[in-house]
Amino acid sequence: MRRSNSNALLALASALLAASATAVAQVVAPATPAPSSPVQATDTLVDALTCRTAAGDIAGLLARLRRERPGEFAQTERQYSTPKMDLYRLDTPVDAWGNEGDAVVITDNRVLLLVEAPIDTASMRLEQSLADSREAPLSGALDDLHALVVYAGEHPGMQQRTLIGCEYRMPGLSLLTHPDDAWRTPTP
C-alpha cells in the first residue's frame, strides 16, 4: 500500500512540476522589444507655420489640413477680402516660432499664427526661440521659396495681436484655391 501511495504522490508531484514549468515559461517569455527611438508624427500645420513644407507639397496644403483636422479647417471663422485671408480657429493651441495661438490665418501665399501679443512681445519670443533652437541657423527651412514673416495685425479682430508664420514665394501659388471654395472664383 505504501508503494502505490508513493507512486501516486510521485505522479502528482510530476504533474505539478510540469504545470509550474509551463506557467514559469509563460511568465518568463521575453516581451517584444520596444523600438529604440520613438516614432515622431509630423504635424502638417506646424510644418507649414515654421516653413518646413516642401515647395512641391504646399499647393495642396488646405486640402491636407481639411483631411487631417476636419473640425478645425472645414469652416472659416472669419474671412477678409483685402488681402484675401481666411481665419480658422483651432481646438488646441499650437506653437510656432516660440509663440502659441489657437487661430490660423491663411492667405494666398502665407500660413500665419495669430498670436495674442503685441509685435514687440511676439518678436522677443521669436528671437529667443531661434537662439534656443538646435537647428540654428535653420538650415533648409528658410530659402528663396520660404520666408519667415512677422507683422502686427491690422484687420478687425486682429488689432493688438501679431501674425507670425511663413510666406511661400512661388509664382502663381494660391493656398486658398480649392474646389470646395469655387464660390470665391469670379465667373465672367
Disulfide bonds with the S-S distance in Angstrom:
Cys51-Cys166 2.15
